[in-house]
């Protein structure tokens, strides 16, 4: 049985004229077995805007495409194992499919088994 931790992190990034994203990390952390595989880790994207967004994780100068978050829908993407655990720092990039504004989150550390929620408010649509 694992322990349950709730972590709330909020960030705000303004791009262009008032473009904003909100990120909060809510974690249910289950410590991995010493010799077992790491639990899956996900980012849940709540795209409240009308614009479809390509979602990327950025770490160590690499940009890894996670998938497309359709407008006015929720999406869930599995994070690659090398992005979680230890002192690994991750940012998220939401790039509109039609448009040129690309908000980026602050860096956060994600532990195996955590669920991270990325909220794209309606004001983020071009």
C-alpha positions as CSV (number, residue, x, y, z in Angstrom):
1,X,0.0,0.0,0.0
2,X,1.5,3.4,-1.0
3,X,1.3,6.7,0.6
4,X,-0.8,9.4,-0.9
5,X,0.7,12.9,-1.4
6,X,-1.1,15.8,-2.9
7,X,1.1,18.4,-4.5
8,X,-0.3,21.6,-6.0
9,X,1.9,23.7,-8.2
10,X,0.6,26.6,-10.1
11,X,2.3,28.5,-12.8
12,X,1.4,31.3,-15.2
13,X,3.1,32.2,-18.4
14,X,2.0,35.1,-20.5
15,X,2.7,35.0,-24.3
16,X,1.4,37.5,-26.7
17,X,-1.6,39.5,-25.4
18,X,-2.6,37.8,-22.2
19,X,-2.0,34.1,-23.2
20,X,-2.0,32.0,-20.1
21,X,-1.8,28.3,-19.0
22,X,-2.3,26.9,-15.5
23,X,-0.5,23.8,-14.3
24,X,-1.2,22.0,-11.1
25,X,0.3,18.7,-10.1
26,X,-1.8,16.5,-8.0
27,X,0.0,13.3,-7.1
28,X,-0.9,10.0,-5.9
29,X,2.6,8.6,-5.4
30,X,3.1,4.9,-5.1
31,X,6.7,4.0,-4.3
32,X,8.0,1.4,-6.8
33,X,9.2,-2.0,-5.6
34,X,13.0,-2.1,-5.2
35,X,13.4,-4.5,-8.1
36,X,10.1,-3.9,-9.9
37,X,9.2,-1.7,-12.8
38,X,8.3,2.0,-12.3
39,X,4.6,2.8,-12.2
40,X,3.2,4.6,-15.2
41,X,3.1,8.4,-15.0
42,X,0.6,10.6,-16.9
43,X,-0.1,14.2,-17.8
44,X,-3.8,15.0,-18.0
45,X,-4.6,17.9,-20.2
46,X,-7.8,19.9,-19.8
47,X,-8.0,22.0,-22.9
48,X,-10.7,24.6,-22.1
49,X,-10.0,26.6,-25.3
50,X,-11.3,26.0,-28.7
51,X,-7.9,25.6,-30.4
52,X,-6.4,22.1,-30.7
53,X,-2.9,22.0,-29.1
54,X,0.1,19.8,-29.7
55,X,1.5,18.9,-26.2
56,X,5.2,18.5,-25.7
57,X,7.4,17.7,-22.6
58,X,10.7,19.6,-22.6
59,X,13.6,18.2,-20.6
60,X,17.4,18.6,-21.0
61,X,17.1,20.5,-24.2
62,X,14.9,17.8,-25.8
63,X,11.3,18.4,-26.9
64,X,9.2,15.2,-26.8
65,X,5.8,15.3,-28.5
66,X,3.1,13.6,-26.2
67,X,0.1,14.1,-28.5
68,X,-2.7,16.4,-29.5
69,X,-5.1,17.9,-26.9
70,X,-8.4,18.6,-28.8
71,X,-10.1,21.9,-28.0
72,X,-12.8,21.8,-25.2
73,X,-11.8,18.3,-24.2
74,X,-9.7,16.4,-21.7
75,X,-6.8,14.2,-22.9
76,X,-4.4,11.9,-21.1
77,X,-0.8,11.2,-22.2
78,X,1.7,8.7,-20.8
79,X,5.1,10.3,-19.9
80,X,8.2,8.4,-21.1
81,X,10.0,6.8,-18.1
82,X,13.2,8.9,-18.6
83,X,11.3,12.1,-17.8
84,X,10.3,11.1,-14.3
85,X,12.1,10.4,-11.1
86,X,15.2,11.8,-9.4
87,X,16.0,15.4,-10.1
88,X,14.8,15.4,-13.7
89,X,13.2,18.8,-14.5
90,X,10.3,18.9,-17.0
91,X,8.4,21.7,-18.7
92,X,5.3,21.4,-20.8
93,X,4.7,23.2,-24.1
94,X,1.2,23.7,-25.6
95,X,1.6,24.6,-29.3
96,X,-1.6,25.6,-31.1
97,X,-2.1,23.7,-34.4
98,X,-3.4,26.9,-36.0
99,X,-1.5,29.9,-34.6
100,X,1.9,31.0,-33.5
101,X,1.6,31.3,-29.7
102,X,3.2,28.6,-27.7
103,X,3.0,28.9,-23.9
104,X,5.5,27.0,-21.8
105,X,5.1,25.9,-18.1
106,X,7.6,26.4,-15.3
107,X,9.9,23.5,-14.6
108,X,8.6,20.8,-12.2
109,X,10.0,17.5,-10.9
110,X,7.7,14.6,-11.5
111,X,8.0,11.3,-9.5
112,X,7.0,7.9,-10.9
113,X,3.3,7.2,-10.4
114,X,2.3,10.9,-10.2
115,X,-0.6,12.3,-12.3
116,X,0.1,15.8,-13.5
117,X,-2.7,18.0,-14.7
118,X,-2.2,20.7,-17.3
119,X,-5.1,23.2,-17.7
120,X,-5.3,25.3,-20.8
121,X,-7.8,28.1,-20.1
122,X,-10.2,29.4,-22.7
123,X,-8.1,32.6,-23.0
124,X,-5.3,30.6,-24.6
125,X,-7.1,30.3,-27.9
126,X,-5.7,32.7,-30.6
